[in-house]
Amino acid sequence: MLISVVADVHGNYDDLARAGDGTDLLLVLGDLLDYVDYHDPAGGILGAVFGEDLVRPFVRMRTRGEFAALHDYNQQLWSRVADPARAIHDIVVDRYQQVVDLLPANSLVLLGNVDVAAAWAEVAPPHLQALDGVTRVIGGATFGFVGGGSTRPGAVLRNTGSPWRPYVRSAVDFETALGALPAVDVLCTHIPPKLTALRYDTVPARLEMYGPGLVEYIDIHQPGHALSGHVHQPIGARVRRGRTECVNVGHFQRSARPYLLAL
């Protein structure tokens, strides 16, 4: 059995429509949406609402790591909109409907930190509902799924005041979903385990979000594979942890190439 695995689609729906060609299953590991398209400021949710010229300052601040100024600018932008939550909801639902319409029947979906879980649940048919804290037997192998992003252990999940509410859960919530899984053959998450080569993004030069408890789960259960995305330019795409091959499946928005998993 051959499985196409993609993550970090970020609006590249044309290539997503072909990502499962020639394989038995298309497995999506999250981030179907793009809040800001750093390569095309006219794209993404912000681009759709405010246009390229107003998004370019956002991109510059984010690239330079000017997070306080970025927060203020984001709030200034949304203050121009009468009902920001409705505006975001309508765009997200429209884009998710595009995804539902193009995904082949043999697809499974896990959501990432730049997804909106409630909107996906609203749009997706039963066979495409997001997988989280559950297992599926595929080609004789047991796959386990934990979706979304996570805060760090001990951190408080705060309301930033932004109308954009991505799928970032508390560390306790993430670990609870992970703890619901038995031993599996293939562990699927959007965010990587706490391994530097998979967490460190070489372009912004920083460690990105990780999944609390993933390393411990891997050490205890030793699945054959632990698949994740989230980090667009990691130090390494693969890290061996005991018997487990930990793999970043690639930045699909830019590469348009799925990772192929043979069972």
N, C-alpha and C positions, 0 to 999 in steps of 0.2 A: 504494500500500500504506500502511495506517495501523497504527502500532505504539503500544500503551500501555506507558509506561515508569514504573515505580514504584521507590522506594527508601525505606528506613527504615520498614518495615512495623511493626516492633516490636509484634507480636501482634495487629494489626488485621486478623484473618483474615476477618471478615464482609465487610468492604469489599473485601479482596483477591479474594474469590471473584467479585466483579462487576467488577473493574478492567479486564478484557479485553473486556467486552461491547461489541459493535459494531466491534471492531477485528480486524485480521488476526493479531496476535501480542501476547502479554503478555511483557514483558521486565522481570525483577525484578533490581534492582541492590543487593540485599543488606540485611542487618539484618532478617531475619525474626523474630528473637528479641528479647526485652526482658529484660535482667538485672534492671533496676529500672525500674518504671514511675513516673516522677516526677509524673505527673498522677493516678495511681491506685496508691498504695503497696500495695494488696492484690493488684495484678497483678504481672506480671513473674515471673522465677524466684525472686527473693528473697521476694516476696509469697506465692508458692505454698508455699514451705518454712517461712517464719517468721511470716507473717501481717502485717497492716497496722501494728499497734502497734509492732512491732520494726523495721519498715522505715522508718517516719517519721523516726527519728533519722538514718538513712543518707541520706535525701533532704535533710535540713537541712544536714548536713555537706558533701555534694556541692555543694549550691547555694551555700554560703558559701565553697567552695574550701578547706575544712579537710581536706586530703588525708592528712596524717599520722594524724589522729584517725579519718578514714574507713577507712584501711587497718587500724588496730587494731580498730575496731568490726566490720569485715567478718570479720576472723579470729576475733573473739569469737563472732560468730554461728555460724560454721561449726564452731567447736569443740564446739557442742552436738549435732552430728550424727555418728552413728557412722561412716558411710561417705559423706562429702560428694561424692566423685567419682561414686559410684553414684546418689546422689539427683539430682545435676545431670543425669547421663546419661539417667536415666529420664524426667525432665521434658522435656528437650530432644528426645529421640526421640519422645515423645508429641506434642509441638507440631509437630515436623517432619512427622509422619505426618498431622496435620490439614492442613498446607499441601499435601502431596502429593495428598491426597484432593480438595482443592478447586481446585487449579490446572487450567485447561483444557489440553487436549492441545497446543495451540499456544502453549506457554510455554517460555521460556529463563530460567535462573537463574544469577546470579553472587552469591557470598557476600560479606558485609561483615564489619567488625571485631567485631560483636557476634554473629557466627554461630560455629558449631562445625563445622569442615569434616569431621572424621571421622564425626560423628553424621549429617550430611546425606548423606555418601557411603553410610552404612549403610542409610538409609531410602529415598533417592530412586531411582526406576527409571532405566534407562539414558538416556532422553530428557531427564531433569531433572538429570542429574549436573552439578555446578557447573563453569562455564566459567572457565578461567584460562590465560593465555598461549596462547590459541588464537583462531582466526577462524572466522566463519560467514558465508556469503553469504545475505543476506536481501533479497528484493525487488530483486535485482540489485546491491545495495551490499554491500561487505565490512565486517563488524563485527569489532572486536578487543576482547578481554576480559582484564582483570586484576583478580583478586579480593582481598578482605581489606583489613586496615589495614596500616600500616607504621610502624616506628620511623623516626626521623630518620637521615640519613646519619651514620655514625660512632658512633651510639648502640648500646649493647649490649642485646640482647634478654634481659631478666632474668626469672627465676622469682620472682614476688612472694610465693610461698607460699600463694596463694589457690587453692582447688580449681576456681574458675572460670577457664577458659583460653580466652579469645576468640581470634578469628582475626587476630592481629597478627603479621606476619612481619617479618623483618629488612629493612632498606633494600636490602641486596644481593639478597635473595631477590625482593623486589618488582621491582627493576630487571632482574633476570634474566628474570622472566616478561614484563615489558614489552619487553625486548630480543628476545624470541622472535617478536614481532609484526612483520610487514611493514608497509608503508604501508596504512592502512585508510581507509574513508570515514567510519566512525563508531567512535570510541573509547569504550569503556564501562568505567568503574571505579566502585568504591564511594566511595573517598576522592577529593577534588578535586585539581587541580593546585595548585601553589604560587602562587596568585593571591589577594591579600588579600580582594577582594570576595567570593570564593567560600569562603574559609577562615574568615573572621571571623564568629563567631556573636554576634549582637547581644544575646541574652538573658544568657548567662553572661559576655559581654564578653571574649572571648578568641579567639585564633587556634587553630583545631582542626587535627587531623592532615591531612597532605597526602601525595600520592604522589610519591616521589622519581623524577625523570626524566620526569615527565609533561609539564612545560612544554617541556623539551628535545625530547621526541618530537613535541609539537604544532608547535613551531617548524620542525622538520626536515620533517615529513610533511604538515602542514597538512590534517588530516582536516576534512571538512565540519562535523562535530559532535564534541564531547567531552562525554559525559554522565556525571554523577556525582551522589552524594547526600551522606550523612554529616552535613553541617552543616544543622541544622534551621531556623535563622533567619539565613541569610547576609545580608550587606549588599546584595548583588544576586544575582538568580537567573541572570543572563546576563552574560558577559564576552566581548567579541570579542578574539581573539588572532590577528592576521593574517587568514587566510581561515576560521579555525575559530570556530564558535559554541560557547563553553564554557557548559554549562547545568547548574545544580542542578535536578534533576527534582522536588524538593519533598519535604516531610516527610509521607509518606503516612499514618502513624499518625493524625495530627491532621487533615489536609486531606481524606483519602479521595479525592483527585483525581489521576489519572495525568497525566503529561506525554504529550502526543500528538505523535509524530514521523511526518510524512508523507514518503514516499519517491516 
